[in-house]
Amino acid sequence: MPADLVIDWGNFFPIPGSSITPQATKKIDGRLSNPPKQLPVSVYPGVSGFRSLAQRNMLRARSFGLPAGQDVAAFMGAQVLSQAEIGLPDNGWEGKTPLWYYVLKEGEILQGGARLGPVGGRLVAEVLLGLM
């Protein structure tokens, strides 16, 4: 395997005896930087006029029939965050939160932004286990 394709785990975790310092990460939160809010006007049917990546993701999730974050949390037996806790106004999701945004806010609210919450953590873990 080429040396430039090998993962240097010292960038992610402190390794005794290593001179590499793990890279600092930002806390998990529900805020988007400005570039994803100002995408070019789409040429795809159904999303034209929506310049925000968040709006496009919400529309796409609805069109695919993806469950809301609260529904996934309840199914998993995890703590279900309310819309009031999440702080998301009425968004056409019948008082619930799109899963991708729920995962971000869950990490921010339940873990102080230091790591994913129960729903997000389990989703990532199950994908990784499935890949192995």
N, CA, C and O atoms as CSV, one atom per row, in Angstrom:
chain,resi,resn,atom,element,x,y,z
A,1,MET,N,N,0.851,-1.174,0.000
A,1,MET,CA,C,0.000,0.000,0.000
A,1,MET,C,C,0.897,1.237,0.000
A,1,MET,O,O,1.865,1.295,0.758
A,2,PRO,N,N,0.586,2.228,-0.842
A,2,PRO,CA,C,1.399,3.451,-0.875
A,2,PRO,C,C,1.384,4.162,0.482
A,2,PRO,O,O,0.351,4.213,1.150
A,3,ALA,N,N,2.522,4.703,0.879
A,3,ALA,CA,C,2.668,5.354,2.189
A,3,ALA,C,C,1.695,6.511,2.370
A,3,ALA,O,O,1.271,6.784,3.494
A,4,ASP,N,N,1.330,7.202,1.281
A,4,ASP,CA,C,0.434,8.352,1.424
A,4,ASP,C,C,-1.028,7.938,1.603
A,4,ASP,O,O,-1.885,8.795,1.819
A,5,LEU,N,N,-1.325,6.640,1.517
A,5,LEU,CA,C,-2.688,6.158,1.720
A,5,LEU,C,C,-2.875,5.448,3.061
A,5,LEU,O,O,-3.961,4.943,3.348
A,6,VAL,N,N,-1.841,5.406,3.869
A,6,VAL,CA,C,-1.906,4.745,5.167
A,6,VAL,C,C,-2.419,5.733,6.215
A,6,VAL,O,O,-2.006,6.893,6.228
A,7,ILE,N,N,-3.308,5.284,7.083
A,7,ILE,CA,C,-3.831,6.137,8.153
A,7,ILE,C,C,-2.792,6.234,9.262
A,7,ILE,O,O,-2.301,5.216,9.749
A,8,ASP,N,N,-2.464,7.434,9.653
A,8,ASP,CA,C,-1.574,7.647,10.795
A,8,ASP,C,C,-2.469,7.916,12.005
A,8,ASP,O,O,-2.935,9.038,12.204
A,9,TRP,N,N,-2.704,6.888,12.803
A,9,TRP,CA,C,-3.642,6.982,13.915
A,9,TRP,C,C,-3.201,8.011,14.957
A,9,TRP,O,O,-4.014,8.448,15.771
A,10,GLY,N,N,-1.942,8.396,14.942
A,10,GLY,CA,C,-1.468,9.432,15.857
A,10,GLY,C,C,-2.137,10.775,15.616
A,10,GLY,O,O,-2.148,11.629,16.503
A,11,ASN,N,N,-2.695,10.972,14.428
A,11,ASN,CA,C,-3.444,12.202,14.167
A,11,ASN,C,C,-4.799,12.207,14.862
A,11,ASN,O,O,-5.414,13.264,15.001
A,12,PHE,N,N,-5.275,11.039,15.303
A,12,PHE,CA,C,-6.590,10.921,15.907
A,12,PHE,C,C,-6.557,10.621,17.400
A,12,PHE,O,O,-7.419,11.077,18.151
A,13,PHE,N,N,-5.549,9.847,17.830
A,13,PHE,CA,C,-5.475,9.404,19.223
A,13,PHE,C,C,-4.061,9.606,19.758
A,13,PHE,O,O,-3.093,9.456,19.012
A,14,PRO,N,N,-3.928,9.946,21.050
A,14,PRO,CA,C,-2.574,10.031,21.614
A,14,PRO,C,C,-1.971,8.625,21.712
A,14,PRO,O,O,-2.583,7.714,22.270
A,15,ILE,N,N,-0.791,8.467,21.175
A,15,ILE,CA,C,-0.107,7.175,21.190
A,15,ILE,C,C,1.176,7.335,21.995
A,15,ILE,O,O,2.023,8.161,21.653
A,16,PRO,N,N,1.329,6.544,23.072
A,16,PRO,CA,C,2.543,6.655,23.887
A,16,PRO,C,C,3.799,6.472,23.043
A,16,PRO,O,O,3.893,5.532,22.254
A,17,GLY,N,N,4.759,7.371,23.214
A,17,GLY,CA,C,6.013,7.304,22.495
A,17,GLY,C,C,5.999,7.973,21.137
A,17,GLY,O,O,7.042,8.092,20.494
A,18,SER,N,N,4.818,8.416,20.686
A,18,SER,CA,C,4.717,9.076,19.385
A,18,SER,C,C,4.971,10.571,19.532
A,18,SER,O,O,4.590,11.177,20.534
A,19,SER,N,N,5.610,11.156,18.538
A,19,SER,CA,C,5.865,12.594,18.569
A,19,SER,C,C,4.705,13.376,17.938
A,19,SER,O,O,4.715,14.607,17.928
A,20,ILE,N,N,3.719,12.664,17.419
A,20,ILE,CA,C,2.574,13.315,16.772
A,20,ILE,C,C,1.529,13.691,17.809
A,20,ILE,O,O,1.185,12.889,18.677
A,21,THR,N,N,1.029,14.911,17.713
A,21,THR,CA,C,-0.048,15.374,18.583
A,21,THR,C,C,-1.359,15.252,17.821
A,21,THR,O,O,-1.457,15.731,16.691
A,22,PRO,N,N,-2.385,14.612,18.425
A,22,PRO,CA,C,-3.667,14.495,17.722
A,22,PRO,C,C,-4.210,15.868,17.321
A,22,PRO,O,O,-4.036,16.854,18.038
A,23,GLN,N,N,-4.867,15.911,16.171
A,23,GLN,CA,C,-5.433,17.155,15.673
A,23,GLN,C,C,-6.659,17.528,16.507
A,23,GLN,O,O,-7.474,16.673,16.852
A,24,ALA,N,N,-6.770,18.797,16.817
A,24,ALA,CA,C,-7.934,19.279,17.555
A,24,ALA,C,C,-9.159,19.245,16.643
A,24,ALA,O,O,-9.055,19.450,15.434
A,25,THR,N,N,-10.305,18.985,17.236
A,25,THR,CA,C,-11.546,18.982,16.470
A,25,THR,C,C,-12.484,20.040,17.031
A,25,THR,O,O,-12.339,20.486,18.168
A,26,LYS,N,N,-13.434,20.423,16.215
A,26,LYS,CA,C,-14.453,21.363,16.673
A,26,LYS,C,C,-15.577,20.577,17.315
A,26,LYS,O,O,-15.776,19.399,17.018
A,27,LYS,N,N,-16.304,21.233,18.190
A,27,LYS,CA,C,-17.426,20.575,18.837
A,27,LYS,C,C,-18.561,20.368,17.846
A,27,LYS,O,O,-18.727,21.136,16.899
A,28,ILE,N,N,-19.338,19.315,18.081
A,28,ILE,CA,C,-20.506,19.018,17.258
A,28,ILE,C,C,-21.615,19.996,17.628
A,28,ILE,O,O,-21.919,20.183,18.806
A,29,ASP,N,N,-22.211,20.612,16.629
A,29,ASP,CA,C,-23.356,21.494,16.875
A,29,ASP,C,C,-24.221,21.534,15.623
A,29,ASP,O,O,-23.880,20.933,14.605
A,30,GLY,N,N,-25.321,22.230,15.701
A,30,GLY,CA,C,-26.255,22.308,14.584
A,30,GLY,C,C,-26.071,23.519,13.697
A,30,GLY,O,O,-26.945,23.828,12.887
A,31,ARG,N,N,-24.949,24.214,13.833
A,31,ARG,CA,C,-24.730,25.414,13.011
A,31,ARG,C,C,-24.023,25.068,11.712
A,31,ARG,O,O,-23.135,24.216,11.681
A,32,LEU,N,N,-24.423,25.734,10.647
A,32,LEU,CA,C,-23.771,25.564,9.356
A,32,LEU,C,C,-22.930,26.792,9.066
A,32,LEU,O,O,-23.309,27.912,9.408
A,33,SER,N,N,-21.790,26.576,8.436
A,33,SER,CA,C,-20.991,27.717,8.008
A,33,SER,C,C,-21.702,28.393,6.829
A,33,SER,O,O,-22.667,27.849,6.291
A,34,ASN,N,N,-21.233,29.555,6.437
A,34,ASN,CA,C,-21.920,30.314,5.391
A,34,ASN,C,C,-21.906,29.674,4.003
A,34,ASN,O,O,-22.937,29.727,3.332
A,35,PRO,N,N,-20.807,29.069,3.522
A,35,PRO,CA,C,-20.850,28.526,2.156
A,35,PRO,C,C,-22.009,27.556,1.887
A,35,PRO,O,O,-22.628,27.661,0.828
A,36,PRO,N,N,-22.341,26.603,2.800
A,36,PRO,CA,C,-23.474,25.719,2.497
A,36,PRO,C,C,-24.836,26.430,2.502
A,36,PRO,O,O,-25.842,25.853,2.090
A,37,LYS,N,N,-24.861,27.656,2.960
A,37,LYS,CA,C,-26.120,28.415,2.955
A,37,LYS,C,C,-26.294,29.185,1.654
A,37,LYS,O,O,-27.375,29.709,1.382
A,38,GLN,N,N,-25.247,29.257,0.855
A,38,GLN,CA,C,-25.278,30.065,-0.368
A,38,GLN,C,C,-24.880,29.252,-1.601
A,38,GLN,O,O,-24.041,29.688,-2.389
A,39,LEU,N,N,-25.473,28.088,-1.763
A,39,LEU,CA,C,-25.172,27.259,-2.920
A,39,LEU,C,C,-25.750,27.898,-4.187
A,39,LEU,O,O,-26.674,28.707,-4.104
A,40,PRO,N,N,-25.219,27.545,-5.339
A,40,PRO,CA,C,-25.810,28.057,-6.577
A,40,PRO,C,C,-27.250,27.586,-6.699
A,40,PRO,O,O,-27.606,26.519,-6.199
A,41,VAL,N,N,-28.068,28.376,-7.357
A,41,VAL,CA,C,-29.455,27.981,-7.562
A,41,VAL,C,C,-29.458,26.682,-8.352
A,41,VAL,O,O,-28.797,26.563,-9.384
A,42,SER,N,N,-30.200,25.727,-7.860
A,42,SER,CA,C,-30.190,24.402,-8.455
A,42,SER,C,C,-30.954,24.344,-9.767
A,42,SER,O,O,-31.904,25.095,-9.986
A,43,VAL,N,N,-30.527,23.447,-10.627
A,43,VAL,CA,C,-31.234,23.198,-11.875
A,43,VAL,C,C,-32.092,21.936,-11.757
A,43,VAL,O,O,-32.772,21.552,-12.709
A,44,TYR,N,N,-32.058,21.296,-10.588
A,44,TYR,CA,C,-32.827,20.065,-10.399
A,44,TYR,C,C,-34.266,20.387,-10.043
A,44,TYR,O,O,-34.517,21.294,-9.250
A,45,PRO,N,N,-35.222,19.655,-10.620
A,45,PRO,CA,C,-36.632,19.898,-10.309
A,45,PRO,C,C,-36.910,19.715,-8.821
A,45,PRO,O,O,-36.378,18.797,-8.197
A,46,GLY,N,N,-37.721,20.564,-8.266
A,46,GLY,CA,C,-38.135,20.430,-6.876
A,46,GLY,C,C,-37.257,21.146,-5.874
A,46,GLY,O,O,-37.689,21.378,-4.745
A,47,VAL,N,N,-36.038,21.505,-6.245
A,47,VAL,CA,C,-35.172,22.203,-5.297
A,47,VAL,C,C,-34.740,23.569,-5.821
A,47,VAL,O,O,-33.992,24.277,-5.148
A,48,SER,N,N,-35.197,23.946,-7.003
A,48,SER,CA,C,-34.789,25.245,-7.528
A,48,SER,C,C,-35.273,26.339,-6.595
A,48,SER,O,O,-36.391,26.283,-6.082
A,49,GLY,N,N,-34.449,27.306,-6.385
A,49,GLY,CA,C,-34.767,28.396,-5.474
A,49,GLY,C,C,-34.236,28.173,-4.071
A,49,GLY,O,O,-34.123,29.128,-3.302
A,50,PHE,N,N,-33.905,26.934,-3.713
A,50,PHE,CA,C,-33.356,26.655,-2.391
A,50,PHE,C,C,-31.840,26.702,-2.484
A,50,PHE,O,O,-31.221,25.819,-3.079
A,51,ARG,N,N,-31.249,27.718,-1.905
A,51,ARG,CA,C,-29.801,27.878,-1.955
A,51,ARG,C,C,-29.103,27.238,-0.760
A,51,ARG,O,O,-27.886,27.053,-0.780
A,52,SER,N,N,-29.858,26.901,0.274
A,52,SER,CA,C,-29.278,26.345,1.485
A,52,SER,C,C,-29.183,24.819,1.412
A,52,SER,O,O,-30.148,24.146,1.050
A,53,LEU,N,N,-28.013,24.284,1.758
A,53,LEU,CA,C,-27.829,22.837,1.812
A,53,LEU,C,C,-28.805,22.211,2.812
A,53,LEU,O,O,-29.331,21.125,2.570
A,54,ALA,N,N,-29.044,22.887,3.920
A,54,ALA,CA,C,-29.974,22.367,4.930
A,54,ALA,C,C,-31.376,22.206,4.344
A,54,ALA,O,O,-32.017,21.176,4.550
A,55,GLN,N,N,-31.851,23.206,3.625
A,55,GLN,CA,C,-33.175,23.105,3.008
A,55,GLN,C,C,-33.218,21.967,1.990
A,55,GLN,O,O,-34.187,21.209,1.940
A,56,ARG,N,N,-32.187,21.854,1.194
A,56,ARG,CA,C,-32.147,20.778,0.193
A,56,ARG,C,C,-32.124,19.405,0.855
A,56,ARG,O,O,-32.785,18.477,0.389
A,57,ASN,N,N,-31.364,19.273,1.944
A,57,ASN,CA,C,-31.310,17.990,2.655
A,57,ASN,C,C,-32.664,17.630,3.247
A,57,ASN,O,O,-33.070,16.468,3.210
A,58,MET,N,N,-33.365,18.622,3.796
A,58,MET,CA,C,-34.684,18.358,4.366
A,58,MET,C,C,-35.669,17.908,3.292
A,58,MET,O,O,-36.442,16.974,3.506
A,59,LEU,N,N,-35.642,18.568,2.142
A,59,LEU,CA,C,-36.515,18.173,1.040
A,59,LEU,C,C,-36.184,16.766,0.538
A,59,LEU,O,O,-37.086,15.966,0.288
A,60,ARG,N,N,-34.904,16.468,0.393
A,60,ARG,CA,C,-34.484,15.159,-0.085
A,60,ARG,C,C,-34.894,14.071,0.908
A,60,ARG,O,O,-35.385,13.016,0.506
A,61,ALA,N,N,-34.695,14.321,2.185
A,61,ALA,CA,C,-35.067,13.334,3.204
A,61,ALA,C,C,-36.569,13.048,3.155
A,61,ALA,O,O,-36.988,11.896,3.263
A,62,ARG,N,N,-37.380,14.102,2.992
A,62,ARG,CA,C,-38.834,13.917,2.893
A,62,ARG,C,C,-39.192,13.128,1.639
A,62,ARG,O,O,-40.053,12.249,1.681
A,63,SER,N,N,-38.537,13.438,0.525
A,63,SER,CA,C,-38.878,12.764,-0.731
A,63,SER,C,C,-38.523,11.272,-0.680
A,63,SER,O,O,-39.172,10.466,-1.347
A,64,PHE,N,N,-37.505,10.895,0.099
A,64,PHE,CA,C,-37.130,9.490,0.243
A,64,PHE,C,C,-37.904,8.802,1.371
A,64,PHE,O,O,-37.780,7.592,1.560
A,65,GLY,N,N,-38.695,9.563,2.114
A,65,GLY,CA,C,-39.480,8.986,3.195
A,65,GLY,C,C,-38.649,8.588,4.404
A,65,GLY,O,O,-39.012,7.666,5.135
A,66,LEU,N,N,-37.535,9.280,4.616
A,66,LEU,CA,C,-36.696,8.969,5.776
A,66,LEU,C,C,-37.417,9.335,7.071
A,66,LEU,O,O,-38.142,10.329,7.111
A,67,PRO,N,N,-37.230,8.551,8.122
A,67,PRO,CA,C,-37.883,8.866,9.393
A,67,PRO,C,C,-37.244,10.086,10.062
A,67,PRO,O,O,-36.091,10.428,9.800
A,68,ALA,N,N,-38.011,10.716,10.913
A,68,ALA,CA,C,-37.510,11.845,11.688
A,68,ALA,C,C,-36.591,11.334,12.798
A,68,ALA,O,O,-36.647,10.166,13.181
A,69,GLY,N,N,-35.755,12.222,13.299
A,69,GLY,CA,C,-34.824,11.858,14.365
A,69,GLY,C,C,-35.514,11.323,15.604
A,69,GLY,O,O,-35.056,10.351,16.204
A,70,GLN,N,N,-36.627,11.962,15.992
A,70,GLN,CA,C,-37.353,11.509,17.176
A,70,GLN,C,C,-37.898,10.096,16.994
A,70,GLN,O,O,-37.932,9.314,17.944
A,71,ASP,N,N,-38.328,9.766,15.766
A,71,ASP,CA,C,-38.847,8.423,15.505
A,71,ASP,C,C,-37.737,7.378,15.601
A,71,ASP,O,O,-37.951,6.288,16.133
A,72,VAL,N,N,-36.564,7.704,15.091
A,72,VAL,CA,C,-35.431,6.778,15.159
A,72,VAL,C,C,-34.995,6.600,16.617
A,72,VAL,O,O,-34.716,5.481,17.046
A,73,ALA,N,N,-34.937,7.685,17.368
A,73,ALA,CA,C,-34.555,7.600,18.788
A,73,ALA,C,C,-35.525,6.713,19.556
A,73,ALA,O,O,-35.105,5.868,20.348
A,74,ALA,N,N,-36.830,6.904,19.324
A,74,ALA,CA,C,-37.838,6.089,20.009
A,74,ALA,C,C,-37.690,4.617,19.622
A,74,ALA,O,O,-37.780,3.740,20.481
A,75,PHE,N,N,-37.465,4.343,18.341
A,75,PHE,CA,C,-37.295,2.971,17.869
A,75,PHE,C,C,-36.089,2.314,18.529
A,75,PHE,O,O,-36.131,1.130,18.864
A,76,MET,N,N,-35.008,3.081,18.717
A,76,MET,CA,C,-33.786,2.545,19.328
A,76,MET,C,C,-33.882,2.453,20.849
A,76,MET,O,O,-33.020,1.850,21.488
A,77,GLY,N,N,-34.922,3.044,21.430
A,77,GLY,CA,C,-35.036,3.063,22.885
A,77,GLY,C,C,-34.146,4.108,23.533
A,77,GLY,O,O,-33.846,4.025,24.724
A,78,ALA,N,N,-33.719,5.102,22.744
A,78,ALA,CA,C,-32.856,6.176,23.260
A,78,ALA,C,C,-33.718,7.330,23.767
A,78,ALA,O,O,-34.916,7.394,23.491
A,79,GLN,N,N,-33.102,8.223,24.498
A,79,GLN,CA,C,-33.788,9.431,24.955
A,79,GLN,C,C,-34.239,10.218,23.726
A,79,GLN,O,O,-33.462,10.440,22.797
A,80,VAL,N,N,-35.511,10.636,23.734
A,80,VAL,CA,C,-36.066,11.390,22.609
A,80,VAL,C,C,-36.055,12.866,22.964
A,80,VAL,O,O,-36.657,13.277,23.955
A,81,LEU,N,N,-35.371,13.660,22.154
A,81,LEU,CA,C,-35.320,15.108,22.376
A,81,LEU,C,C,-36.552,15.759,21.758
A,81,LEU,O,O,-36.978,15.385,20.666
A,82,SER,N,N,-37.114,16.726,22.455
A,82,SER,CA,C,-38.287,17.435,21.943
A,82,SER,C,C,-37.857,18.545,20.988
A,82,SER,O,O,-36.690,18.936,20.955
A,83,GLN,N,N,-38.820,19.046,20.210
A,83,GLN,CA,C,-38.530,20.175,19.328
A,83,GLN,C,C,-38.064,21.375,20.142
A,83,GLN,O,O,-37.194,22.126,19.701
A,84,ALA,N,N,-38.638,21.558,21.327
A,84,ALA,CA,C,-38.235,22.686,22.174
A,84,ALA,C,C,-36.764,22.554,22.581
A,84,ALA,O,O,-36.027,23.540,22.572
A,85,GLU,N,N,-36.341,21.358,22.933
A,85,GLU,CA,C,-34.936,21.143,23.296
A,85,GLU,C,C,-34.017,21.391,22.101
A,85,GLU,O,O,-32.937,21.965,22.246
A,86,ILE,N,N,-34.452,20.957,20.932
A,86,ILE,CA,C,-33.646,21.112,19.723
A,86,ILE,C,C,-33.644,22.562,19.253
A,86,ILE,O,O,-32.653,23.038,18.700
A,87,GLY,N,N,-34.745,23.258,19.472
A,87,GLY,CA,C,-34.819,24.667,19.100
A,87,GLY,C,C,-35.081,24.894,17.627
A,87,GLY,O,O,-34.695,25.927,17.080
A,88,LEU,N,N,-35.732,23.946,16.978
A,88,LEU,CA,C,-36.030,24.067,15.554
A,88,LEU,C,C,-37.488,24.490,15.395
A,88,LEU,O,O,-38.381,23.824,15.919
A,89,PRO,N,N,-37.742,25.587,14.680
A,89,PRO,CA,C,-39.131,26.010,14.485
A,89,PRO,C,C,-39.872,25.031,13.576
A,89,PRO,O,O,-39.269,24.116,13.017
A,90,ASP,N,N,-41.173,25.227,13.433
A,90,ASP,CA,C,-41.973,24.362,12.570
A,90,ASP,C,C,-41.361,24.349,11.175
A,90,ASP,O,O,-41.158,25.398,10.564
A,91,ASN,N,N,-41.072,23.160,10.685
A,91,ASN,CA,C,-40.342,23.041,9.433
A,91,ASN,C,C,-41.009,22.124,8.428
A,91,ASN,O,O,-40.382,21.705,7.455
A,92,GLY,N,N,-42.278,21.806,8.656
A,92,GLY,CA,C,-42.979,20.912,7.750
A,92,GLY,C,C,-42.757,19.438,8.042
A,92,GLY,O,O,-43.130,18.587,7.234
A,93,TRP,N,N,-42.155,19.121,9.184
A,93,TRP,CA,C,-41.902,17.727,9.571
A,93,TRP,C,C,-42.841,17.282,10.695
A,93,TRP,O,O,-42.494,16.416,11.497
A,94,GLU,N,N,-44.023,17.877,10.743
A,94,GLU,CA,C,-45.032,17.535,11.772
A,94,GLU,C,C,-44.457,17.622,13.188
A,94,GLU,O,O,-44.678,16.734,14.012
A,95,GLY,N,N,-43.723,18.692,13.457
A,95,GLY,CA,C,-43.180,18.902,14.799
A,95,GLY,C,C,-42.002,18.017,15.147
A,95,GLY,O,O,-41.685,17.841,16.323
A,96,LYS,N,N,-41.351,17.459,14.144
A,96,LYS,CA,C,-40.187,16.601,14.390
A,96,LYS,C,C,-38.986,17.150,13.629
A,96,LYS,O,O,-39.091,18.145,12.912
A,97,THR,N,N,-37.850,16.491,13.794
A,97,THR,CA,C,-36.593,16.975,13.236
A,97,THR,C,C,-36.032,15.991,12.218
A,97,THR,O,O,-36.028,14.785,12.469
A,98,PRO,N,N,-35.557,16.481,11.070
A,98,PRO,CA,C,-34.884,15.582,10.122
A,98,PRO,C,C,-33.720,14.879,10.824
A,98,PRO,O,O,-33.039,15.470,11.662
A,99,LEU,N,N,-33.502,13.611,10.469
A,99,LEU,CA,C,-32.513,12.779,11.164
A,99,LEU,C,C,-31.122,13.390,11.181
A,99,LEU,O,O,-30.473,13.385,12.227
A,100,TRP,N,N,-30.645,13.911,10.073
A,100,TRP,CA,C,-29.278,14.448,10.017
A,100,TRP,C,C,-29.099,15.589,11.006
A,100,TRP,O,O,-28.055,15.701,11.649
A,101,TYR,N,N,-30.133,16.450,11.129
A,101,TYR,CA,C,-30.028,17.584,12.054
A,101,TYR,C,C,-30.205,17.109,13.488
A,101,TYR,O,O,-29.559,17.630,14.397
A,102,TYR,N,N,-31.067,16.134,13.698
A,102,TYR,CA,C,-31.277,15.570,15.029
A,102,TYR,C,C,-29.969,15.015,15.584
A,102,TYR,O,O,-29.643,15.224,16.752
A,103,VAL,N,N,-29.222,14.306,14.737
A,103,VAL,CA,C,-27.947,13.707,15.172
A,103,VAL,C,C,-26.967,14.798,15.615
A,103,VAL,O,O,-26.278,14.642,16.623
A,104,LEU,N,N,-26.904,15.894,14.868
A,104,LEU,CA,C,-26.016,17.006,15.252
A,104,LEU,C,C,-26.442,17.622,16.580
A,104,LEU,O,O,-25.614,17.829,17.467
A,105,LYS,N,N,-27.741,17.915,16.716
A,105,LYS,CA,C,-28.230,18.553,17.945
A,105,LYS,C,C,-28.145,17.609,19.137
A,105,LYS,O,O,-27.896,18.058,20.256
A,106,GLU,N,N,-28.347,16.314,18.924
A,106,GLU,CA,C,-28.238,15.336,19.996
A,106,GLU,C,C,-26.819,15.339,20.570
A,106,GLU,O,O,-26.638,15.314,21.787
A,107,GLY,N,N,-25.827,15.370,19.697
A,107,GLY,CA,C,-24.438,15.428,20.162
A,107,GLY,C,C,-24.154,16.710,20.922
A,107,GLY,O,O,-23.452,16.702,21.934
A,108,GLU,N,N,-24.701,17.807,20.430
A,108,GLU,CA,C,-24.504,19.101,21.093
A,108,GLU,C,C,-25.189,19.139,22.458
A,108,GLU,O,O,-24.593,19.585,23.438
A,109,ILE,N,N,-26.435,18.676,22.524
A,109,ILE,CA,C,-27.232,18.786,23.754
A,109,ILE,C,C,-26.836,17.745,24.798
A,109,ILE,O,O,-26.621,18.088,25.961
A,110,LEU,N,N,-26.739,16.491,24.399
A,110,LEU,CA,C,-26.500,15.412,25.363
A,110,LEU,C,C,-25.029,15.181,25.681
A,110,LEU,O,O,-24.707,14.669,26.753
A,111,GLN,N,N,-24.121,15.551,24.759
A,111,GLN,CA,C,-22.702,15.272,24.963
A,111,GLN,C,C,-21.847,16.534,24.999
A,111,GLN,O,O,-20.619,16.454,24.987
A,112,GLY,N,N,-22.495,17.703,25.044
A,112,GLY,CA,C,-21.737,18.949,25.079
A,112,GLY,C,C,-20.908,19.180,23.826
A,112,GLY,O,O,-19.954,19.958,23.845
A,113,GLY,N,N,-21.270,18.501,22.726
A,113,GLY,CA,C,-20.535,18.654,21.476
A,113,GLY,C,C,-19.252,17.852,21.403
A,113,GLY,O,O,-18.549,17.906,20.394
A,114,ALA,N,N,-18.930,17.109,22.451
A,114,ALA,CA,C,-17.670,16.360,22.484
A,114,ALA,C,C,-17.723,15.068,21.669
A,114,ALA,O,O,-16.687,14.583,21.214
A,115,ARG,N,N,-18.910,14.512,21.481
A,115,ARG,CA,C,-19.063,13.257,20.734
A,115,ARG,C,C,-20.513,13.125,20.294
A,115,ARG,O,O,-21.371,13.910,20.699
A,116,LEU,N,N,-20.775,12.136,19.470
A,116,LEU,CA,C,-22.144,11.882,19.042
A,116,LEU,C,C,-22.967,11.362,20.214
A,116,LEU,O,O,-22.426,10.791,21.161
A,117,GLY,N,N,-24.260,11.562,20.142
A,117,GLY,CA,C,-25.169,11.034,21.152
A,117,GLY,C,C,-25.526,9.591,20.850
A,117,GLY,O,O,-24.921,8.971,19.975
A,118,PRO,N,N,-26.510,9.047,21.571
A,118,PRO,CA,C,-26.863,7.634,21.400
A,118,PRO,C,C,-27.327,7.268,19.989
A,118,PRO,O,O,-26.923,6.233,19.460
A,119,VAL,N,N,-28.161,8.093,19.380
A,119,VAL,CA,C,-28.661,7.782,18.040
A,119,VAL,C,C,-27.540,7.909,17.006
A,119,VAL,O,O,-27.299,6.985,16.230
A,120,GLY,N,N,-26.863,9.047,17.000
A,120,GLY,CA,C,-25.786,9.263,16.035
A,120,GLY,C,C,-24.664,8.262,16.201
A,120,GLY,O,O,-24.147,7.740,15.213
A,121,GLY,N,N,-24.280,7.987,17.438
A,121,GLY,CA,C,-23.206,7.034,17.701
A,121,GLY,C,C,-23.553,5.636,17.230
A,121,GLY,O,O,-22.719,4.939,16.651
A,122,ARG,N,N,-24.797,5.227,17.483
A,122,ARG,CA,C,-25.203,3.879,17.056
A,122,ARG,C,C,-25.280,3.787,15.537
A,122,ARG,O,O,-24.876,2.779,14.957
A,123,LEU,N,N,-25.792,4.822,14.891
A,123,LEU,CA,C,-25.859,4.797,13.428
A,123,LEU,C,C,-24.465,4.657,12.814
A,123,LEU,O,O,-24.260,3.843,11.913
A,124,VAL,N,N,-23.518,5.445,13.297
A,124,VAL,CA,C,-22.150,5.377,12.780
A,124,VAL,C,C,-21.539,4.002,13.093
A,124,VAL,O,O,-20.912,3.392,12.227
A,125,ALA,N,N,-21.721,3.519,14.318
A,125,ALA,CA,C,-21.152,2.224,14.698
A,125,ALA,C,C,-21.722,1.095,13.849
A,125,ALA,O,O,-20.986,0.204,13.426
A,126,GLU,N,N,-23.040,1.129,13.595
A,126,GLU,CA,C,-23.650,0.057,12.800
A,126,GLU,C,C,-23.173,0.098,11.353
A,126,GLU,O,O,-23.007,-0.949,10.728
A,127,VAL,N,N,-22.954,1.290,10.817
A,127,VAL,CA,C,-22.430,1.389,9.446
A,127,VAL,C,C,-21.012,0.817,9.408
A,127,VAL,O,O,-20.685,0.038,8.512
A,128,LEU,N,N,-20.171,1.195,10.369
A,128,LEU,CA,C,-18.797,0.695,10.381
A,128,LEU,C,C,-18.762,-0.815,10.565
A,128,LEU,O,O,-17.988,-1.499,9.894
A,129,LEU,N,N,-19.590,-1.348,11.464
A,129,LEU,CA,C,-19.627,-2.799,11.650
A,129,LEU,C,C,-20.123,-3.512,10.397
A,129,LEU,O,O,-19.634,-4.585,10.046
A,130,GLY,N,N,-21.095,-2.904,9.733
A,130,GLY,CA,C,-21.586,-3.466,8.485
A,130,GLY,C,C,-20.528,-3.503,7.399
A,130,GLY,O,O,-20.481,-4.435,6.596
A,131,LEU,N,N,-19.686,-2.493,7.380
A,131,LEU,CA,C,-18.610,-2.451,6.393
A,131,LEU,C,C,-17.540,-3.496,6.654
A,131,LEU,O,O,-16.915,-4.013,5.729
A,132,MET,N,N,-17.339,-3.798,7.941
A,132,MET,CA,C,-16.323,-4.804,8.284
A,132,MET,C,C,-16.844,-6.178,7.992
A,132,MET,O,O,-16.141,-7.165,8.212
